[in-house]
Amino acid sequence: MSSAKPIRVGIAGARFAAAFHLESMQGVRGVPLEVVGVTSTSPESRAKFAAAHDVKAFDSIDALIAGCDVVDVCTPPYAHEEITVKAAAAGRHVIVEKPFTGSFLNREEYEAQKKPKLSFNEQRYVEATGSAKRMADAVKKAGVAMCFAENWHFLPSGLKACRLMMRSMFKKRLEGASWKLTEPDPGARVMLIRGSEAHSGSGSPVYGDLQFAGGGAIMGKACHPLGFALYLKRLEGIVRNGKPIEPVAVRGTCGYITYGKDYRDPDYQTPKKVRRGYKGGEDWGLMVVRFADETFAEIEANEFTLGGVANTFEVLSNKFRLQGNVSPNDAVKAYAPSPDVFEPEYLVEKLETAGGWSFPAMNENFTMGYIEEMQVFFDRIAAISEGRKPKAEPPYLPPDDDVALAVDSVRVMYGAYVSDERKGAEVELAEMDKMKL
């Protein structure tokens, strides 16, 4: 039992992400921590969250920062940079929910400019990557930890895939009844990663609004399987030769299917409908990412898949093939002749009806990687205060790589938007990085 003083955590944001972050922190082992409070731009939301979770409601982000050691940023993306930079300047560690950050320029603001130098999405790329780099620089300058809360980095199924990939990269020798690793296998390669995330649309009122969310399906959903692909390739390079394999180019295509006049479903009023009414953000997105070793990732996301969250990944190597059904999986199957049978028991995220067959989640905070995510993050934060190295052995990435990956995720997503603007032409990220406003 640790006698260390608890790490005080303050949560910025009081909706869905804040709730599952708090629940997942309760599963952290060996690192004492205390969620001291919450803040939100909505007094009603923060008061309701505080009462539900028995924490203090702070009336401003400044007050929250003053009262904690770690700021957990669970706001919409438009506020991530401001809170992160302010928290770091005050010497606070930060946890930043996905997507990391973005550009919050909309068409009206762009068209109101006098003779802009760049196209709409080129300007968004420069603004978004500039924001990501300022966040990374702020925490580096302050000497605090910044933890990128992309839970697909910590999926139990994804971490197992990482371990299997790592083992495949070495030759083996059978000693008695046990296999022993020998020299590296120079021919072992991860050649293609496929990933997808989809459901019937977010419940957030600002989801898909460029002014607050910075994008649609690519920003809000494709960021997850993209994060896993970037993680796996970065890890592959580190294990092979100590150097990450980074993304160098991307092709992107966006769709606006629920915007069309032929889509006649009424406005999203009930969980049995596919949502519509996004403000500029795409409801379908596809990215093809090229890495420095000339391998690829195919990433897809959409906002019109019924039946609950559908998250999958596949890893193709010259030595193996891996498939992951993140959600739904069939560890538990249930049938109810009417939706009320199982009420009020929770089944699975974004399920439109509890009637018929369903795949109830056993513990989403575990299966979706949130508990492991918080475990790694708080060990990292505790290590700084205790003057020791954090646990960062593979398959976990070193802290600096975690931050670099967060920046890369923004570069790739906004590179995909530029590619879509260019009718699907491949966009070289290094060339994009040279652009200036």
FENNOR-V861659 format. One record per run of one state. SS is the DSSP state (h for helix, s for strand, l for the rest). FROM is the first residue (numbers start at 0). TO is the last residue. If there is no record, write none. Layout:
ss	from	to
SS	FROM	TO
SS	FROM	TO
This chain:
ss	from	to
l	0	5
s	6	11
l	12	14
h	15	24
l	25	31
s	32	38
l	39	41
h	42	52
l	53	54
s	55	56
l	57	59
h	60	65
l	66	68
s	69	72
l	73	75
h	76	88
l	89	91
s	92	96
l	97	105
h	106	110
l	111	118
h	119	141
l	142	144
s	145	148
l	149	149
h	150	152
l	153	154
h	155	167
l	168	168
s	169	174
l	175	176
s	177	183
l	184	188
s	189	197
l	198	207
s	208	208
h	209	212
l	213	215
h	216	240
l	241	245
s	246	254
l	255	255
h	256	258
l	259	278
s	279	279
l	280	282
s	283	290
l	291	294
s	295	301
l	302	308
s	309	316
l	317	319
s	320	326
l	327	332
s	333	335
l	336	354
s	355	357
l	358	362
h	363	366
l	367	368
h	369	385
l	386	397
h	398	420
l	421	425
s	426	427
h	428	431
l	432	436
